[in-house]
Structures are given as C-alpha cells and as structure tokens.
Amino acid sequence: MLNRISRRTFLASVTSTFAIAATPLLALTEAGARGLIDGLVVKINSVIASGKSEAGMIREFQGIFNRYADVPIMAQYALGVDGRSASSSQKRAFGEAFEGYIARKYGKRFREFIGGKIEVKSARKINAGYEVKTTAFLRGESPFEVTFLVSSKSGNNLFFNMFIEGVNLLLTERTEIGALLDRNGGNFEKMIADLKKAG
C-alpha cells in the first residue's frame, strides 16, 4: 500500500512540477482555473497511458514542464532565502537544473500510478489566484484530496503549487534544496552540480 510520501511524490510530479497555460494577459476566472486543471489531468493521463519507457515518460513530462510551468517563480520559491546570496548567473543555472530535477524525480514514479485518475471538485478565489480542489483516485487506494493553486501573475495563467492533504509540496522541495545546499557547505556551484544528477 502506498504511503504518504508516495502520494506526495505522485502529485508533486503533476506539480510542484507541471503547469497549464491559458491565453496571456487575460484575467483568470474560476472557470479558467478549473479548465487549467482539467487540461493538466488530460495531459498527464495521456503520458501515463502511452506505454512509453520511463525515460520516454520523463522526456514528455519535462516537455510539458518547459512549456507551461512558471519555472523562474517555482525555482525562486524552492531556493528560498538562500537565493539572496546567489548571483544572477547562479540563479539562472539553478532554474535550469531545478527544471530537470523535478522532471526526473517525479517522472520516474509515474509507472506506479497507471490506472489512477484525478477529478476536479471545486474552485474558489484566493489572494494568489484560485484554489482548485480535486480528489485523487489511485488503484487500490482510498481517495484523497489534492489542492492546486493557479495564478496569472506572470502574465499567463499557470499552475504553480499544490497541497496534498494539507502538505505543501513546493515547501517540501524548498526543504530538500536547502538540505542539498547545506551538504555542499553553501557552495552554489556544487549544489547545482549535484542537483543536475539528483532525482
């Protein structure tokens, strides 16, 4: 039976990792936010059902992430206060490494969730945009709640974070990145090099 960490890993891959874009510069609406998550679910399910190898799935997920995720914002959040001492070039390099890390880390887990599904249940306005609540169904598991956050602050409507049964997945990644930086004595170049191999 899947444990709580496995659930976080699966849904973070949908995340803390992937995003769906809408028409740029248009105000985000409840219907738009729901539509983003509906579209995201379709894309993820299509990759899971594709029958491709793990490596092929990871390439597909990274392609979705490259196109639709607000990578700079997600990477900035994951880096947290440690980013204050990083140079512009280090931040760019971290963003690129973080993007690949997320795709590898979570893409590898998707074979375990073939046959699962996510259903959108409700959406409501919040300060950051919209909160979209869904229910995730994994084969052989009890359903559980997943909350997606959608925003248009970057100029596009983007999915940027999620909560699994109250657990903030992007905050979890910030903890992981901080620990990796600590293991490298605060050296950004070494941390980035390790991140490129992580996942």
N, C-alpha and C positions, 0 to 999 in steps of 0.2 A: 504494500500500500504506500502511495506517495506521501512523503512527509511535507511539512510546512515549507521547508526550504525548496523542495522540488516545485511546489506550486509557485513560489516566488520566482524561481528561475524561469519557469514556463512563461509566466505572464510578464515578467520583465523583458523577456525576449520579444514579446509583442510590442513592449515599451521601448522600460527605461530605455527601450531600444528603438521602435518603428513609429512612423507618423503618416498621416494622410493630408494632402494639401487640397485646399479649395481655391476659389477664384481670389487672386490677390486683391488686397485693399478693400474688400467688401466687409461690412460689419458681420461679425459672427452671430448667428442666431441659434436658438435651441434646435431647430430642425437641421441646421447646418452641422452642429456639433454631433447630433445623433447620426447624421449621414456620414460623417468622417469615420466614426467608429464602425458603422455598418460596412463601409468600404474597406476599412482595415481588416476586419474579420474575414471578408471575402478573399482578400489578397493573401493573408496568412494561411487560410484553409486551402487555397489553391496550391501553395507551395508544399504544404504537408501532404496533400493528396497526389502530388506529382509523381511520386515513386522515384525521385532522383536520389542520388547518393547523398550522404551527409555533407560532403564538400560542395555538391551542387546546390543543396539547400542553403548553405551558408552564403554562397555567392548570390543567390536570389535574395536572401534577406538583406545582405549588405547593399544590394542594388536598390531595394525599397527604402532602406535607411538613408542612403546617399541622396535619394531624390526627395524624400518627404520629411525627414526629421530636421528639427532646428538644432543642428549639430553644435554650433557655437554656444547656444544657450545651455544645452544639456551638458556639454563638456565643462563650461564655466561653473555650473552648479556642482558637478561631480568633483571638480578641483577645489571648490570652496575657498576659504580664506588663504590657503596655501598659494593660490594663484596671484596674490598680491605681490609676491616676490619674484614672479616669473616674468621674463621678458616677452615682448610681442611674438618673437620667433618661437620661443618655447611654448607659448600658448597655442600657436598655430600647429606646431608639431604634436602637442598633446591632443589637440582636437582630432587630428588625423589618426593618431594611434588609438584614441578612445573609440572612434567610429569602428575601426576594425576589431577592436577588443570586444565591443558589445555584440557585433555580428557573430564572431567566433564563439564567445562564451555561451550565448543563448541559442544560437542556431544549432549547436551540437545536440541540444536537448529535445529538439522537435520530433524526432522519430518516436519518442516515448509517448507522444500525445496524439498520434494518428487516431482518428475516430472521435476526438473531442470537439466541442463547439462552445461558442460564447454567444449569449443572447442579450441584446440591449433592452434594458428595462425602463430607465427614466433618465431625464436630464434636467439640470437646474442651473440658474445663473449664479456665479460666484465672482469674487473680485478679479481673479486672474482670467476669467472667461466663462467656461461651462464645465460642470462636473457631470459626467455621464456614468451612470451606474449600470453594471451588467452582471449577469450570472454566468459563471463558467462551469461547464459540464465536461469532466474527463471520464473516460471509460473506466468503470469500476470504482469511481469515487463519488462522494457526496458533493452536490453542487456547492459553490462558494462564491462570494461577492468580489467583484473587481471593479474599482472606480477609476475611470480615465479622466484626465484633465486636458482640456482643449483650449487653445488661445489663438488670437490673431495679432498679438503684439509685435511680431516680427514682420508684419506685412502680409503674411499668408496665414490661413487657418491651419494650425498644426497641433498634433497630439504631442505632449511634452512630458507627461509623467503619469503614474498610476499608483493606486494603493490596493494591496491585496489583504483583505480582512484587516484593514487599518494600518498595514505596514507600507511605509513609503519606500518604493523601490529605488528611486533616484537618490534618496538619502542613504540607502544601503550601499549604492555604488560610491557615494562620497566617502563612506567609511572605508571601503575597500581601497580606493585610490590613496586616501590618507595613510593607510597602513603600508601600502607599497612604497610611498614616498619616505616614510619613516625607516623602512628596511634598507633604503638606499641612502640613509643619512642626510635626507633633504636635498639630494642631488637630482635636479630635474632631468638632466640628460640620461642618467642611469635609470631613473624611474620610467621614462618614456621608452627606453630600450627594452626594459622588462615588460612594459605594457604591450608592446608590439608582439611579444611572444606569449602573452597571457591569454587565458580563455580556452 
